[in-house]
Structures are given as structure tokens and as C-alpha cells.
Amino acid sequence: MISGIRDGKSIKYKDFGEMYIPYPKIEEQIEIGQELSNDSELLEIESQILEITSGFLELEKVKIYE
């Protein structure tokens, strides 16, 4: 059976406080953040292009059926 913290269990510092959690160096974190930001900007541009293209397609449909 699967159980989690919401099932009334407790987590104590001694159980995980000394656990090693790897993470990238700050330089790599910054680089990752910049890449994600660039990707977000590209997605926004692509979304705008799709919106404009959809508008043109709707106009063409109207022209065809008039």
C-alpha cells in the first residue's frame, strides 16, 4: 500500500536532514534559467504566429462562403 505525508505520517529532521541532494553549480543554474527564458520567449512568439495564422484562415473561410 502506498502512503504519504498526508496519511498521518511525520518526517523528522534526523530521517533526511543529512541527506545529500545534488544540484548544479550556480553558473549552470543561471545558464539553465537563460535557456528556459529563451524557450519561453520562442513559445510566446510561436503562439502569436499561430493566432495570426488562425485569423487569416478564418478570413479565408469567410471569403470562400460569401
N, C-alpha and C positions, 0 to 999 in steps of 0.2 A: 504494500500500500504506500502511496506517495503522501508525504506530509511536508508541511512548510511552516514558516513562522506564524502564519495566520491560524494554524491548528493548535495554538496554545503553547507551542514550544518557545523556548527562550534561547538567545545566543549570548554567550558570555565572552568577555574580552579574552580570557585565557584560552578559549577554543580557537580564536582566529587572530588575536592581536599581534602575534609574532609571525604570521603567515607572510611569505614573500609574494608580492604581487608585481609582476614585471610591467614596465611601461616604457615607452620610447623616451629618449633624451629630449630636452626642451627644443632643440633645433629641429628634430624630426617632427615633434608635435606641431611646431609652427609651420613646417612645410606641409604637413597633412592638412592643417587648417586652411592654408592658402589654396591647396588643391580642391578642397571641398567648396571653398568660396568661389573658385573659378567654375567648378561644376555647377554650382547653384546659379551663377550668372548665365551660363550657357543654357541651362534648363529654362530659365526665365525667357531668354531670347527665343528659344525654340517654341515655347508656349505661345509667345506673341506672334510668331510666324504662323503657327497652326491656327490661331484665332483669326488672323488676317486672311489666310487661305480659305478658311471655312466661310468667312464673309463673302469672299469672291465667288465661291462655289454656290452659295445661296443666291447671289445676284444673277449668276448664270442660269440657275433653275428658273428664276422669275422671268428672265428674258425668253427662255425656251417656251414657257407656258403662256406667254402673253400673246 
